[in-house]
């Protein structure tokens, strides 16, 4: 039985016969899995707070540092894979919402640190529990442990190839 991706790949192959169908199919399926798996649950959680889905990424990256949940804006920009302008917008929204605070670095007074507030840390726990119990995990329960291990190996190799091909990530 064909799904939407099969239909799209067949259509592309008609207009671009030299298309590497298996590779293109994998890329499209990966994109759709990311969009379908994460977007809905994150959107649902952050929308009532007048936040954007990318704001959840900032919260998660700060939380994974452990107490005091602090990073510099530059490091957040790297970890969130966005521009410094996008990071500034995210931090402004999160600060207005009382989820992060800016403070001068003790090591270098010219530098600023971004830290989660207590409410920000609580939201991080809620976000992570939601994602863990969300669509990705539900979908992955249909795979066996060996399939999940193979998927992780493949995704790690794919990420390494993409990082190696991205100058800012090296």
C-alpha positions as CSV (number, residue, x, y, z in Angstrom):
1,X,0.0,0.0,0.0
2,X,1.4,3.4,-1.0
3,X,1.6,6.3,1.4
4,X,2.0,10.0,0.7
5,X,5.8,9.8,0.4
6,X,5.6,7.0,-2.2
7,X,3.2,9.2,-4.2
8,X,5.5,12.2,-4.0
9,X,8.6,10.2,-4.9
10,X,6.9,8.7,-7.9
11,X,5.8,12.2,-9.0
12,X,9.4,13.5,-8.6
13,X,10.8,10.6,-10.5
14,X,8.7,11.4,-13.5
15,X,9.9,15.0,-13.7
16,X,13.5,14.2,-12.6
17,X,14.3,10.6,-13.8
18,X,17.9,10.7,-12.6
19,X,16.7,11.2,-9.0
20,X,18.3,8.8,-6.5
21,X,14.9,7.5,-5.3
22,X,16.0,5.6,-2.2
23,X,18.1,8.4,-0.9
24,X,15.4,11.0,-1.7
25,X,12.8,8.8,0.0
26,X,14.9,8.5,3.1
27,X,15.4,12.3,3.3
28,X,11.6,13.0,2.9
29,X,10.7,10.3,5.4
30,X,13.1,11.7,7.9
31,X,11.8,15.2,7.4
32,X,8.2,14.1,7.8
33,X,9.0,12.0,10.9
34,X,10.6,15.1,12.6
35,X,7.7,17.3,11.7
36,X,5.0,14.8,12.6
37,X,6.7,13.6,15.8
38,X,7.8,16.7,17.5
39,X,5.9,19.7,16.3
40,X,2.4,19.0,17.5
41,X,3.2,18.2,21.1
42,X,5.6,21.1,21.5
43,X,3.2,23.5,19.8
44,X,0.5,22.4,22.1
45,X,2.6,23.0,25.2
46,X,4.1,26.4,24.3
47,X,1.1,28.1,22.6
48,X,-0.8,28.9,25.8
49,X,2.3,30.6,27.1
50,X,2.6,32.8,24.0
51,X,5.9,31.1,23.2
52,X,7.3,29.7,19.9
53,X,8.4,26.0,19.4
54,X,12.0,27.2,19.2
55,X,11.7,28.6,22.7
56,X,11.3,25.1,24.0
57,X,14.6,24.3,22.4
58,X,16.3,27.0,24.5
59,X,14.6,25.8,27.7
60,X,15.7,22.2,27.0
61,X,19.3,23.1,26.2
62,X,19.5,25.2,29.4
63,X,17.9,22.4,31.5
64,X,20.3,19.7,30.2
65,X,23.2,21.6,31.7
66,X,22.0,20.8,35.2
67,X,21.8,23.4,38.0
68,X,22.2,26.3,37.7
69,X,20.9,25.7,34.1
70,X,23.2,28.4,32.6
71,X,24.8,29.0,29.2
72,X,26.0,32.0,27.3
73,X,23.9,33.3,24.5
74,X,26.7,32.3,22.0
75,X,26.7,28.7,23.3
76,X,22.9,28.6,23.1
77,X,23.0,29.8,19.5
78,X,25.3,26.9,18.7
79,X,23.3,24.3,20.6
80,X,20.0,25.4,19.0
81,X,21.4,25.5,15.5
82,X,20.0,29.0,14.8
83,X,21.4,32.5,14.2
84,X,22.3,34.9,16.9
85,X,19.3,37.0,15.9
86,X,16.9,34.1,16.4
87,X,18.5,33.4,19.8
88,X,18.0,37.0,20.8
89,X,14.3,36.8,19.9
90,X,13.8,33.6,21.8
91,X,15.6,35.0,24.9
92,X,13.5,38.1,24.8
93,X,10.3,36.1,24.8
94,X,11.5,33.7,27.5
95,X,12.7,36.6,29.7
96,X,9.3,38.4,29.3
97,X,7.6,35.2,30.3
98,X,9.7,34.8,33.4
99,X,11.3,31.6,32.2
100,X,14.9,32.8,31.9
101,X,17.0,35.6,33.4
102,X,20.1,37.3,32.1
103,X,23.0,38.0,34.5
104,X,26.5,39.3,34.1
105,X,29.2,36.6,34.0
106,X,31.3,36.4,37.1
107,X,34.3,35.3,35.0
108,X,34.0,38.1,32.5
109,X,31.8,41.1,33.2
110,X,31.5,41.8,29.5
111,X,29.7,38.5,29.0
112,X,26.2,37.6,29.9
113,X,24.8,34.3,31.2
114,X,21.3,33.0,30.5
115,X,19.8,30.9,33.3
116,X,16.4,29.2,33.7
117,X,14.2,30.5,36.5
118,X,12.4,28.1,38.7
119,X,9.3,28.4,36.4
120,X,11.6,27.7,33.4
121,X,13.0,24.6,35.0
122,X,9.5,23.4,35.8
123,X,8.4,23.9,32.2
124,X,11.5,22.0,31.0
125,X,10.4,19.0,33.1
126,X,6.9,19.3,31.7
127,X,8.2,19.6,28.1
128,X,10.6,16.6,28.4
129,X,7.9,14.4,30.0
130,X,5.5,15.4,27.2
131,X,8.1,14.5,24.5
132,X,9.0,11.3,26.2
133,X,5.4,10.2,26.4
134,X,4.6,11.8,23.1
135,X,4.3,10.7,19.5
136,X,8.0,9.7,19.0
137,X,8.0,7.2,21.8
138,X,4.6,5.9,20.9
139,X,5.8,5.3,17.3
140,X,9.1,3.8,18.5
141,X,7.3,1.2,20.6
142,X,6.5,-0.4,17.2
143,X,10.2,-1.1,16.7
144,X,12.3,-3.7,18.5
145,X,15.3,-2.8,20.5
146,X,17.6,-3.9,17.7
147,X,15.8,-1.7,15.2
148,X,16.0,1.3,17.5
149,X,19.8,0.6,18.0
150,X,20.2,0.4,14.2
151,X,18.2,3.6,13.7
152,X,20.4,5.4,16.3
153,X,23.6,4.3,14.5
154,X,22.2,5.4,11.2
155,X,21.0,8.8,12.5
156,X,24.4,9.3,14.3
157,X,26.2,8.7,11.0
158,X,23.8,11.0,9.1
159,X,24.3,13.7,11.7
160,X,28.1,13.4,11.5
161,X,28.0,13.7,7.7
162,X,25.8,16.8,8.0
163,X,28.0,18.4,10.6
164,X,31.1,17.7,8.6
165,X,29.5,19.4,5.6
166,X,28.4,22.4,7.7
167,X,31.3,24.9,8.3
168,X,29.7,26.5,11.4
169,X,29.3,23.1,13.1
170,X,32.9,21.9,12.7
